[in-house]
Amino acid sequence: MPLYKLNKKKDGLQCYKVVISFTQNGEHLQTSRTVYGLAEARAAEAELLAQVKNPQSSRMTVSDLLQRYLLALKPDVKENTLRTYEAKFRMFVYPFIGSERLDRLNIQKLEQWKAQIMETDYSPATKRSAFRAFSAVLNYAVRAEILESNPLKKLKAPKVSSLDSELHYFTAEQFQQYISVALDQAQSSGDFRFFVFACVAFYTGMRKGEINALKWSDITDNIIHVRRSIEQHINGKDIEGTPKTESSIRDIQIPAPLMQVLQEHRRRQEQSPAFSEEFRVCGGQNIINDNTIAKRHQKIIQLAGLPSITIHDFRHSHASLLINEGISIQEIARRLGHKDVQTTWQIYAHLYPREEERAVSILNRVKINQE
């Protein structure tokens, strides 16, 4: 695989001819490329070698690989997860590097791609997530023997500062202020669906899809059995399935304030002649539309004069309250339905500063008699 110096230069760079010899179907063949500069010659050598070893990659573009990856991913993930990946690729990969051939995908081109996504107006956390999603695609290409290695591993993912990754949540006092306004809105309109939804979200830490899917048959005594979840607007339909992961199938004990809310709401729903145990706890015969949830949530925040958080942030509110009261990370993980404690720790580790003070307080009680 020699590099031949040719007797010409361009912009001060030496001209090289890169020659690769190989055997295909018993026939001895050669392929070559002429480039300027030693670095480009080395890169061309690597590209030609990859093309010879894997002819499939020479015909495939990044866009082709993305489509193949999404098809391979489809049987193993929920539709919403698949759409999240599609959105990341649509925003960050297709426009900048989608037409690039895989056999010509090198560090220089990936550095340029990273620089391009860093110039977008999205948050650092979003850019980092897109970087990792594309790296996952290239890892898949290695497993599928389309690429020999993942060149993106040689680049660092975009940094996310502590401010960028800061969690947003309500304190107990802020939630009381929020839910008081939500109750006023429910009483004046006669529609208690969102009020109940917000109570379930805060007191259980359940995901939005899990709350929307919840039926009265999923509640026995003072236990909520999380067994189902709903994904909205999948090809124009709402689809009920299992929760996000196997560990998301869990039982959650109902706190007394939420139990009171649920009992009163059930009495209201029982006034309907169609009532049954299969009624949705929050929505009744139907579920609450995502847009309705978002609009009512934002209206209550404005009326209450509270900082803006998302519906998903009620999970963080639930976790942060329990963490600050000394509940173990294992129980937090179980209530939230995380697949492992490490996931919970990565999200909430910075909320544990009080533990150091408590540890020192305990050690302070162990006196040393120096007399």
C-alpha positions, 0 to 999 in steps of 0.5 A, a space after each residue: 500500500 505505497 504512497 508515491 510522490 509525484 513531481 508536482 505541488 499545489 499550494 506548497 503541498 506535495 502531490 501523492 498517488 495512493 495505490 491499493 492492491 487487492 484480490 477480488 473473486 480471484 482477480 488481482 486488482 488495484 485502486 488509486 487516488 491522487 491527493 495533495 499533502 501527506 495528511 490527505 494521502 494517509 486519509 485517502 489510504 485509509 478510505 481506499 483500504 476500508 472500501 476494498 475490505 468492505 465494498 458495501 460502505 463505499 456505496 452507502 451514505 450517512 443518510 442510508 445508514 441512518 435509515 437502516 439504523 432506524 429500521 433495525 431499532 424499530 422492533 426494540 423501542 417504543 414509537 416515541 423513542 424512535 421519533 425522538 431519534 428521527 428528530 435528532 437526525 433530521 435536525 443535526 445529521 441529515 442537513 450537515 453530513 447526510 450525503 457523505 459517503 461512509 468510506 470517506 467519513 474521516 476525523 476532519 469531516 466529523 470535526 467540521 460536522 461537530 463545529 456546525 452543530 455547535 453553531 446551532 441555537 439548541 441547548 448544549 445538552 441537546 447538542 450533546 444528545 445528538 452527538 451521542 445518538 450519531 455515535 450510536 449509529 456509527 457503533 451500529 455500523 461497526 456491529 453490522 460490519 459496515 465500518 471497521 471502527 467508529 471514527 466519532 470516538 476520537 472526538 469529545 462530545 459537546 460539553 454540558 455545564 452544571 447550569 445547562 444540566 440543572 434540574 427544574 422542579 417545584 419545592 413542596 411550598 411551590 407545589 402547594 401554591 400551584 395546586 391551589 390555583 389548579 383546584 380553583 380552576 377545576 372548581 370554577 369550570 367543573 373539570 377536575 381532570 387536570 387537577 387530578 393529573 397534576 396531583 398524581 404526577 407530584 405524589 407518585 413521580 409517574 410519567 405522563 403516559 403512565 398517568 394518562 393510561 391509569 385505570 381504576 382497575 389499576 388501583 387496589 386499596 392504597 396501591 397504584 399498580 403501574 402496568 400500562 402507558 399511552 403514547 399519543 398521536 402515533 400515526 394519528 392514534 393513541 396507542 396503549 402499551 407497557 411502560 418504558 422499561 421492565 423496571 417501570 412496571 411497579 407498585 406505588 403506595 398512595 400518600 394520604 393527600 392523593 388518596 383523598 383526591 382520588 376518592 373524591 374524583 372517583 365519586 364524581 366519575 361514578 355519577 356517569 351511567 357509563 362508569 366502570 373500573 376501566 375508566 381512566 382515572 384522570 380522563 374518564 372514558 378518554 385520555 387527556 390530550 397532550 396539548 390540553 395538559 400543556 396549555 392548562 399547566 402553563 396557564 396555572 403557572 402564570 396565574 400562580 406566578 411560579 417559575 416555568 417547569 414542564 410536566 415531566 419536571 413533576 418527576 424531578 419535583 417528586 424525587 427532589 422532595 424525597 431526596 432532601 428528606 433522606 429517602 434512599 436512592 434505591 427507593 427513589 429509583 424504584 418509585 420512578 421506575 428507573 432500570 438501575 440506581 446508576 440512572 437515578 444517581 446520574 440525574 440527582 447526585 447533585 441534590 445530595 449535599 445535605 448528606 455531607 452535613 448529616 455525616 459530619 453531624 454524626 461524626 461530631 457526636 463521637 467525642 475523643 477524651 484527651 484528658 
